[in-house]
């Protein structure tokens, strides 16, 4: 397996991409090997850290923000310390969605009962 890099492009500025296609492609290529969160000036693009394809990485997108939500990530811990109220809001939202997904999963795939 290889590595994956997640990008978020703010759609309000995506018209900048074709106007600066070569420069944008070069920036994307460079970000893929940086292993750090990077902001690109074209289309207000945010590049998340490159992760190994075996890693399970979770992001929350809200309020024109994308944040990594992983217990093993120093970026997540730093965000929690810098913005504890926002962090708690994201945690609560994630907990709600997980509960609803678990409920939906149980309804869709109920446990099989053993025959006596």
Number of C-alpha atoms within 10 A of each C-alpha: 6 7 12 16 20 15 19 16 15 14 11 9 12 14 11 15 16 10 11 12 12 11 13 19 12 10 18 18 12 12 23 20 13 14 14 15 17 18 16 15 11 20 19 16 21 21 23 23 20 18 17 13 12 10 9 8 15 10 14 14 11 9 6 7 10 15 16 19 20 14 11 9 11 11 17 17 17 11 15 15 11 11 11 13 11 12 18 12 11 17 14 12 12 15 12 11 12 12 11 12 12 11 12 12 11 11 10 9 9 9 8 6 6 5 4 3
